[in-house]
Amino acid sequence: MPEICRFLGIIISMYYREHGPPHFHAKYDDYRASFSILELNVLEGDMPRRVVTLILEWAFKHREELLEDWNFAQEKQELKKITPLV
């Protein structure tokens, strides 16, 4: 699973050719969750509330880049790294 960003101990990644809706995965310590790019919410998994807030703040700022990477992933093209939150 290609990593597209890392900040504050959070790792953001996407799988190639994954099912819709457009989403990304986040890992923090032993926590894992997937997030909708369009709705900006947790699709599944569990994370501490403060971590979810940071991830959603980052995703809001980079929504277009996330959608671009989603489209690249569907075509099995190289994903672009996205600037961290801090």
Secondary structure, 3 states (H helix, E strand, C coil): CCEEEEECCEEEECCCCCCCCCEEEEEECCEEEEEECCCCCEEEEECCHHHHHHHHHHHHHCHHHHHHHHHHHHCCCCCCCCCCCC
